Amino acid sequence: MNTNQFRESVKHEFPPEGLPVPLAALWWDAKGDWTQAHEMVDELETNEGMAVHAYLHRKEGSLTNADYWYARAGRKFHRPVLEEEWQALVAGLLPK
C-alpha cells in the first residue's frame, strides 16, 4: 500500500485490517474522527505513536501539549503545514 492507496481507503467505513496503531490513528484522523485517533495513541509509548500523538495535539491547537509529545518522540521539528506532516507520517509508517 502506498500513501495514495492509504488515502483512498478513507472512503471505506473502517480502516484496512492489520494497520499498525499509529497508522490506524492517522486513518481515523483523515476520516475526521480526531477523538478516535487520539484515543488510539493516547497511551501508546512508542516513538511512532508519540509522533502521531504530537501531530494530533498540534492539529487540535494545543501547541504546548504537541511540543511535549514531539520531544517524547525524539523529534525537534515538524512540517509547517499539517497536511504535509500527515503525509510524511503516513509515508514513514507504511511498510516498505
LINMOBEL-V209963 format. One record per backbone hydrogen bond with DSSP energy under -0.5 kcal/mol. CO is the residue of the C=O (numbers start at 1). NH is the residue of the N-H. Records with the same first field share a line. If there is no record, write none. Layout:
# LINMOBEL-V209963
CO->NH  NH
This chain:
# LINMOBEL-V209963
2->6
3->7
4->8
5->9
6->10
7->10
8->11
9->12
16->19
20->24
21->25
22->26
23->27
24->28
25->29
26->30
27->31
28->33
29->32
32->34
33->37
34->38
35->39
36->40
37->41
38->41  42
41->44
43->45
44->46
46->50
47->51
48->52
49->53
50->54
51->55
52->56
53->57
54->58
55->59
56->60
57->61  62
58->61
61->63
62->66
63->67
64->68
65->69
66->70
67->71
68->72
69->73
70->75
71->74
81->85
82->86
83->87
84->88
85->89
86->90
87->91
88->92
89->93
90->93  94
